[in-house]
């Protein structure tokens, strides 16, 4: 790894963490310190022990406290043709996808196929693209969506909003906020609310692909499925989640015996092929529909929503 052009040749920077960044994960802190660095580079720095907090080796999930001293190694991003930019089409799509904005928050109706952040071969995700669109603003992801999932993605414009929202997300049983998704589940899901309370464990398959499964040693995970409509032998459901685990809805739906339509990882290949031929469904039918919470200690309520993606609405109409 080469030294940064603007870094002293001695190499390392020691950065003291401001009090308003207390609780921030070290990987997100590094993204703000190493602007333009891909997530893959940040994780490599962490994995190889080049980043330290108060002299101790940092892990990606390490959280910072005010006054911590972070050791950041010098890096240079190879930019032979000038600064890399997201494609013009992606910039336009994300600009058009903004569904809400105020002084503290920005909400996107994230298109399918766009990652929440870059890394692992993805040059630009939603957050990197937004930072190009808003170069003079400090923008931080509040949460993440799977690349294939469309819908509501919240970005904080102020550190105070980020820390308060993340605290709400950590509250027991999801009581701090309400997250709802829309999903087409294959087959006939029973009436009423079907609750899946099943711990989830992330494993790695050959090649490094993440695969999540229900496992007694996994992290607690709770999802509630409610049928809104049945059509074509399948079930259009509202899903409320109390936790936000990787692939949670997809794995819990499979655990119910009714995987999400179009899911090429946890779904039914035969049903997916039939839906692709019959109604043109070519991707995961899962959409983050709404997020309800209150800031300022509960005195400022928000109800943010993102309409169902047009390709999903059109496929559903053909059922």
C-alpha positions, 0 to 999 in steps of 0.5 A: 500500500502506498502513502497518501500524497497529502500525508507526511512521509512518516506515515501514520495519522493519529486522530482524536474522536470528537464527543459527537461521534461516540458510539460510531463503528470504526469502519464508518468512521474510517469512511469519513476520514478516508474519503473516496476509499472503497469499503474493501480497502477499509476492511483490508486495513482493519483485517490486517491490523493497521488501524488501532484504537488507543493502541489496540487492534480494531475490529470492523464492529468496534465502536468508538468513544469520545476522546479515543485515539485512532491510528490511521495508516497512510493510503493513496487511491490510485486515480490515474484519470482523475477522481472516479465518479459514479456513472451519470445514470446512477447519479440521476436515478438516485437524485430522482429517488429522494422521497423526503428531506429535512435538515436532519434526514434524507430518505431514498426509495432505493432502486433494486440492484443498487447497494447501500454502500460500495465494496466487494467489487461494487464501486459506488453504492447509494451513500457514495453516490449521494455524497457526490450529489451533496459534496458539502454535506455530511451524510451517514447511512442510518441502516442498510438494505440488501442490494436486491431489496428496493425501498426506504433507505434513511441517511442522516445529515446530522450526527445527532440524528444518526446517534438517536436513530441508531439508539432507537434501533437498539431498543428491545423488541424493536420498540424504538421504531416500526419497520414495515416491508411488502413482500410476495410470498409463494403459496398460501400463507395462513390468515392472521399474523404469523410470527417467526421468532428464530435466531439467525446465523451468518455463515460463509459458503465456498467463495466467500458468499454469505449464507444465513440460516436459522440456527440455535446459536444465531442472533435473536430475530423476530418477524411478523407476516400478515397477508394483505391479499392473495392472488394467483395462489400466492400471498402479498404480505406486510412484514414487520420486523423487530430486528434487522438481521442480514437477509432476515425476512428472506430466511424467515419466509423460507422457514415458514415454508413460503419463501419470497418470490424471485429470491434466487438464494433462499427461494424456490427455483421452479416457482421463480422460473414460473413467475418470471415466465408468467408475470415477468418477475425477474427479481426479489419481490421485497420492498422496504415500505415504511419507517416510523419513529420519533426524534428529540426524545419522542417529541418529533414524529416521523412516518417515512414511506416509499411507494412500491417499485413500479416493476413489482407493482406491474408484476403483481398486477399480472398475477 
